Amino acid sequence: MAIAGTGVVNFYNVLLQDGADPWVYKHTDGYYYFTKTTGNNVTIWKSRHLTDLDAGQTRAIPTGGHNIWAPELHYVNGAWYAYYAKDDGDNANHRMYVLENTNADPLQGTWQDKGQITDATNKWAIDGTVLQVNGQLYFIWSGWEGNVNVSQQLYIAHMSNPWTIDSARVEISRPTLAWETNHSPLINEGPQVVVRGSQIHLVYSASGSWTDDYCLGLLTANISANLLDPASWHKHSQPIFKSGNGLYGPGHHSFTKSPDGTEDWIVYHVAKYQGAGWNREVRLQKFTWHTDGTPNLGVPANPNAPIVLPSGEGSRVRYEGEQGTFAGVAYASGSPNGSGGQKAGHIDTPESYVQFEIEVAVSGEYVLLARTANGTTGASWSHLMLSVNSAPASPFYITHKGWENWGLSTANIHLTAGVNTIRFSKGDGYGEVDFFDIKPK
């Protein structure tokens, strides 16, 4: 007999359980396009909804080189451009590069290498982004003043086309304030721009990216100002987004809209736990605006409190872990941070599992999004085995963050009209399930 799920319009704000430098772009075709640092290529995710990007279609674009960092996907003058940093194995040789695709869908067509994008100095450069304003193009990035890793500044230059800089670089920010200079080397990086009304808001990451002090700062400029004049940019004296609610080192973000276009959302990475350094995950939350027109990002959303789904995403059906049928040594136990105060766990032996009989009205492809945790000793990842009806079981991966430090694991599954059996059984290492949500693909 099928158990009753609960229709919900909320989620817990993990977007991807592993990753850094998230970039998401909502295109006019109604799709979200997402990328992040993968290290060896530029991978693009595509999804109708913001909160299930992890289960979206993907395409990996080879780039050559090493240490591929912080790619971004922009649509400029009717074509797609992917900007990314890479080196030859030596960080001192990091530079910015760009690819072009004229297909309407960036997951289709051919990506052409347009080569390096640089100013005349050809210095170390990462985290490039494009600003389109008043019919002009500008490139903004993080770079070194010289050839030694002392401090990362933010630079801007004018572009004659999406792959060519045609002006000198101009420094618009360097780490000078106490919260920007508390670690060495000094860092201003990850610039992102959002234009609203007559103001340009450039939000950037500061302090050591490997520390819990990583945070976001703000530069503003008037839309009619000479953007190549450093005096046009005003730096705000305090960070606008920093550690809070048990989340540490929020930074390197992007901005986007809800599916219906009525809400503003920030997508950002944080450390998976205090002191995790570059071991990071991707989260998201809605933000508002101050009366002076600047973004009001607030604090990182409480990871153990649900937040309302982006407007236009609709609802999903939730099944609590404790609703399942248990076998072997598996059982439901108390969970201080669990959604219902309990969780499904102790799936510790080959014969152990938790199983759910759920009913759907329509056969088709669905997304399963589970709130999961892994505190397995000595392992960075574990997995349960996920089986749906009579299909072979497949690994359901859970990153290591510690018990009760919940993350998000996703899977694309096929369900048939009527009752379906979903089972989580013993895999490699150990994992727990707080709940899982089901929504049409």
C-alpha positions in Angstrom: 0.0 0.0 0.0 1.3 3.4 -1.0 2.3 5.8 1.7 0.9 9.4 1.6 3.4 12.1 0.6 2.9 15.7 1.5 2.7 18.4 -1.1 5.2 21.1 -0.3 6.4 24.4 -1.7 9.7 24.6 0.2 13.2 23.3 0.1 16.4 23.4 2.1 18.8 25.7 0.4 21.5 23.2 -0.9 21.7 23.4 -4.7 24.7 21.0 -5.2 26.3 19.0 -2.5 29.7 19.6 -4.0 31.3 22.4 -6.0 32.6 25.9 -6.1 32.4 29.1 -8.1 28.7 28.7 -9.2 27.4 30.6 -12.2 23.8 30.4 -13.3 22.1 32.3 -16.1 18.3 32.4 -16.9 17.9 32.6 -20.6 15.0 33.9 -22.7 14.1 30.4 -23.7 13.0 29.8 -20.0 15.9 27.5 -19.1 18.6 27.9 -16.5 22.1 27.3 -17.6 24.6 26.5 -14.9 28.3 25.9 -14.6 30.9 25.6 -11.8 34.6 24.8 -11.4 35.2 21.2 -12.4 38.9 21.5 -12.8 39.4 19.8 -16.2 36.6 21.2 -18.5 33.7 23.5 -18.8 30.5 21.6 -17.9 27.1 23.1 -18.5 23.9 22.1 -16.8 20.5 22.9 -18.2 17.2 22.8 -16.3 13.7 24.4 -16.3 13.8 24.9 -12.6 16.5 26.5 -10.4 16.4 24.1 -7.4 16.9 20.9 -9.5 19.8 22.0 -11.6 21.9 19.2 -10.2 19.6 16.7 -12.1 19.6 18.7 -15.3 21.0 17.8 -18.7 24.7 18.3 -19.0 27.4 18.8 -21.6 31.2 18.8 -20.9 33.3 21.0 -23.2 37.0 20.1 -23.3 39.4 23.1 -23.0 42.9 21.7 -22.8 45.3 22.9 -20.1 45.0 22.4 -16.4 43.2 23.9 -13.4 40.1 25.1 -15.2 38.6 27.6 -12.8 35.3 29.6 -12.4 33.8 29.3 -15.9 30.9 31.6 -16.8 28.4 31.3 -19.6 27.2 34.6 -21.3 24.8 35.3 -24.1 26.2 38.2 -26.1 25.0 39.5 -29.5 23.2 36.3 -30.4 25.9 33.8 -29.4 27.0 31.9 -26.4 30.4 32.6 -24.8 32.1 30.6 -22.1 34.8 32.4 -20.2 37.2 30.4 -18.0 40.7 30.5 -16.5 43.3 27.8 -17.1 47.1 27.3 -16.7 49.7 24.8 -17.9 50.1 23.2 -14.5 51.7 26.3 -12.9 49.3 28.6 -11.1 51.5 31.6 -12.1 50.5 31.0 -15.7 46.7 31.3 -15.1 45.1 33.3 -17.9 41.5 33.9 -19.2 40.2 32.2 -22.3 36.9 32.2 -24.2 34.8 29.8 -26.3 32.0 30.7 -28.7 28.9 28.7 -29.8 26.4 30.2 -32.2 23.7 27.5 -31.7 20.6 28.6 -29.9 21.1 25.8 -27.3 24.6 25.8 -25.7 24.3 22.0 -25.1 24.1 21.6 -28.9 26.3 22.9 -31.7 30.0 23.4 -31.9 32.1 25.3 -29.3 34.9 27.2 -31.0 38.1 28.2 -29.2 38.4 32.0 -29.5 41.7 31.9 -27.6 43.1 34.0 -24.8 41.3 37.2 -23.7 43.8 39.7 -22.3 44.9 43.3 -22.1 48.4 44.4 -23.1 50.0 43.5 -19.8 49.1 39.8 -20.1 49.3 39.3 -16.3 47.9 36.5 -14.2 44.1 36.6 -14.5 41.1 34.6 -13.3 37.3 35.0 -12.6 36.5 37.0 -15.8 32.9 38.2 -16.3 31.2 40.4 -18.9 29.3 43.6 -18.2 26.8 44.7 -20.9 25.6 48.2 -20.4 24.6 51.2 -22.6 25.4 49.2 -25.7 29.0 48.7 -24.6 30.9 45.6 -23.4 33.4 45.5 -20.5 35.5 42.7 -19.1 36.0 42.5 -15.4 38.4 40.1 -13.7 40.8 39.4 -10.8 44.5 39.7 -11.5 47.9 40.4 -10.2 49.6 43.8 -10.5 52.9 42.1 -11.3 54.2 38.6 -11.6 54.1 37.6 -8.0 51.2 36.4 -5.9 51.0 39.2 -3.4 47.5 40.6 -3.9 44.6 40.1 -6.3 43.0 43.3 -7.6 39.9 43.8 -9.7 40.4 45.2 -13.2 38.1 46.4 -15.9 38.7 47.0 -19.6 36.6 47.8 -22.6 35.8 45.1 -25.2 35.4 45.6 -29.0 33.7 42.2 -29.2 33.1 39.3 -26.8 36.6 37.9 -27.2 38.7 41.0 -27.6 39.8 43.7 -25.0 40.6 47.0 -26.8 41.7 49.2 -23.9 44.2 49.3 -21.1 43.2 47.5 -17.9 42.0 49.8 -15.1 42.2 48.8 -11.4 38.9 49.5 -9.6 39.5 47.7 -6.3 42.3 46.2 -4.3 42.2 44.7 -0.8 42.6 47.6 1.7 40.0 47.2 4.4 40.5 45.1 7.5 38.1 42.3 6.4 39.8 42.2 3.0 43.4 42.0 4.4 43.2 39.4 7.2 44.9 36.6 5.3 47.8 36.4 2.8 47.9 36.6 -0.1 45.4 39.4 -0.2 42.3 38.8 -2.3 39.6 40.6 -4.3 38.1 38.1 -6.8 34.9 36.6 -8.2 33.4 39.9 -9.5 29.7 39.7 -10.5 27.6 42.6 -11.7 23.9 43.3 -11.6 22.4 46.5 -13.1 19.3 47.9 -11.5 17.8 51.3 -12.3 20.7 53.8 -12.6 23.1 51.8 -10.6 25.7 49.1 -11.4 26.4 46.8 -8.4 29.6 44.9 -8.5 29.7 42.2 -5.8 33.0 40.5 -5.2 34.6 38.0 -2.9 37.3 39.0 -0.4 39.6 37.6 2.2 41.2 34.1 2.0 39.1 31.8 -0.1 40.5 28.9 2.0 39.2 30.4 5.2 35.9 30.8 7.1 36.4 34.6 6.7 35.7 34.5 3.0 32.8 37.0 2.3 31.3 39.3 -0.2 32.0 43.1 -0.7 30.3 45.7 -2.9 31.4 48.3 -5.4 28.8 50.6 -7.0 28.9 52.9 -10.0 26.3 55.0 -11.8 25.2 53.6 -15.1 26.1 56.9 -16.9 29.6 57.2 -15.4 32.9 56.5 -17.1 33.4 53.0 -16.0 37.1 53.1 -16.9 37.7 55.8 -14.4 38.5 54.3 -11.0 36.8 57.3 -9.3 33.5 56.1 -10.7 33.5 53.1 -8.4 32.6 53.4 -4.7 33.6 50.6 -2.3 31.3 50.0 0.6 33.1 49.8 4.0 31.6 46.6 5.3 31.0 43.2 3.7 27.5 42.6 2.6 27.4 38.8 3.0 29.5 36.8 5.5 29.4 33.7 7.7 26.3 33.1 9.7 23.7 30.5 10.8 26.4 27.9 11.0 27.5 28.4 7.4 31.1 29.5 6.8 33.0 31.4 4.1 30.2 32.3 1.7 31.5 33.7 -1.6 32.0 33.5 -5.3 28.4 33.8 -6.3 26.1 34.7 -9.2 22.7 36.4 -9.4 19.5 35.2 -11.2 15.7 35.4 -11.3 13.0 33.1 -10.2 11.2 31.2 -13.0 8.5 33.7 -13.2 10.9 36.6 -13.1 9.5 38.2 -10.0 12.2 37.4 -7.4 16.0 37.9 -7.2 18.1 35.0 -6.1 21.8 34.6 -5.2 23.6 31.3 -5.8 26.9 31.0 -3.8 29.3 28.5 -2.4 30.2 27.9 1.3 32.5 25.6 3.2 30.8 22.2 3.8 31.6 22.6 7.5 33.6 25.0 9.7 37.2 24.9 8.6 36.6 22.9 5.5 38.6 25.4 3.3 38.2 24.7 -0.4 35.9 21.7 0.3 32.7 23.5 -0.7 29.0 23.2 -1.6 26.6 25.4 -3.5 23.6 27.0 -1.9 21.0 29.6 -2.9 18.5 32.0 -1.4 16.2 34.9 -2.3 17.4 38.5 -1.6 15.9 41.9 -1.6 17.1 45.5 -2.0 17.9 48.3 0.5 16.2 51.7 0.2 19.4 53.1 -1.3 19.1 50.7 -4.2 21.9 48.3 -3.1 21.4 44.6 -2.7 20.3 43.3 0.7 21.7 39.8 0.8 21.0 39.3 4.5 22.8 36.3 6.0 23.2 32.7 4.8 19.8 31.0 5.2 19.5 28.7 8.2 20.5 25.3 6.7 18.0 23.5 9.0 14.9 25.6 8.2 13.0 25.2 5.0 12.6 28.2 2.6 10.0 28.9 0.0 10.7 27.6 -3.5 11.5 30.2 -6.2 8.3 31.7 -7.5 7.0 29.8 -10.5 8.5 26.4 -9.6 5.3 24.9 -8.4 5.1 22.2 -5.7 6.7 18.8 -5.0 5.7 15.8 -3.0 7.8 15.0 0.2 8.2 11.6 1.9 9.9 11.6 5.3 12.5 9.0 5.9 10.7 7.6 9.0 7.7 6.8 6.8 9.6 3.9 5.1 9.5 0.2 5.8 12.8 -0.9 7.4 14.7 -4.2 7.0 17.9 -5.7 8.5 19.4 -3.4 11.1 18.0 -0.2 9.5 15.6 1.9 11.6 14.2 5.4 12.1 15.9 7.4 14.9 15.7 10.9 16.3 17.3 13.8 14.3 17.9 17.2 15.9 18.2 18.8 12.5 15.8 16.6 10.6 12.7 18.0 9.0 10.3 15.9 11.1 12.6 15.3 14.0 13.5 11.8 12.7 15.6 10.2 9.9 16.1 6.9 8.2 19.5 5.4 9.0 21.6 2.5 10.3 21.5 1.0 6.8 24.7 -0.7 7.8 24.6 -4.3 6.5 24.0 -5.9 3.1 20.5 -7.0 4.0 19.5 -3.6 5.4 17.3 -1.1 3.6 14.5 1.4 3.9 11.8 1.1 1.3 8.9 3.3 0.2 5.8 2.6 -1.8 4.7 5.8 -3.5 2.0 6.5 -6.1 2.0 8.8 -9.1 -0.7 9.5 -11.6 1.3 9.7 -14.7 4.1 7.6 -16.1 7.3 9.5 -17.0 10.6 10.9 -15.8 10.9 12.4 -12.4 13.5 14.0 -10.2 14.2 12.6 -6.8 15.9 15.1 -4.4 16.9 13.6 -1.0 18.2 15.4 2.1 21.1 13.2 3.0 24.0 13.0 5.4 27.3 11.1 5.6 29.7 11.0 8.5 31.6 7.9 7.5 35.0 7.8 9.1 37.9 8.3 6.7 35.9 8.8 3.5 35.1 11.8 1.4 32.1 10.2 -0.2 29.8 7.3 0.5 26.8 6.0 -1.4 23.6 4.1 -0.8 22.2 1.9 -3.5 19.0 3.3 -5.0 16.6 1.0 -6.8 13.3 1.9 -8.4 10.8 -0.9 -9.1 12.6 -3.7 -10.9 15.4 -1.6 -12.4 19.0 -2.4 -11.3 20.2 -0.5 -8.2 22.6 2.4 -8.8 24.9 4.3 -6.5 23.3 7.3 -4.8 26.2 9.5 -3.8 26.4 11.5 -0.5 29.3 13.9 0.3 31.0 13.7 3.6 30.1 16.5 5.9 29.3 14.7 9.2 26.1 13.3 10.7 23.3 15.9 11.0 25.0 18.2 8.6 22.5 17.6 5.8 23.2 18.0 2.1 21.4 17.1 -1.1 21.6 14.0 -3.3 19.6 13.8 -6.6 18.7 11.2 -9.2 16.7 11.1 -12.4 14.2 8.2 -12.1 11.4 6.7 -14.2 8.1 6.1 -12.5 5.0 4.3 -13.8 1.4 5.3 -13.2 0.3 3.7 -10.0 2.4 2.4 -7.1 6.2 2.4 -7.4 8.8 1.0 -5.0 11.8 3.1 -4.0 14.5 1.5 -1.9 17.7 2.8 -0.3 20.0 -0.1 0.6 23.6 -0.6 1.8 26.3 0.7 -0.5 29.9 1.9 0.1 30.3 3.6 3.4 27.2 4.9 5.3 24.4 7.4 4.7 21.2 8.6 6.2 18.0 10.1 4.6 16.0 12.8 6.3 13.4 12.9 3.5 13.1 12.9 -0.3 11.0 15.0 -2.7 9.6 13.8 -6.0 8.7 16.2 -8.9 8.1 15.7 -12.6 11.3 16.1 -14.7 
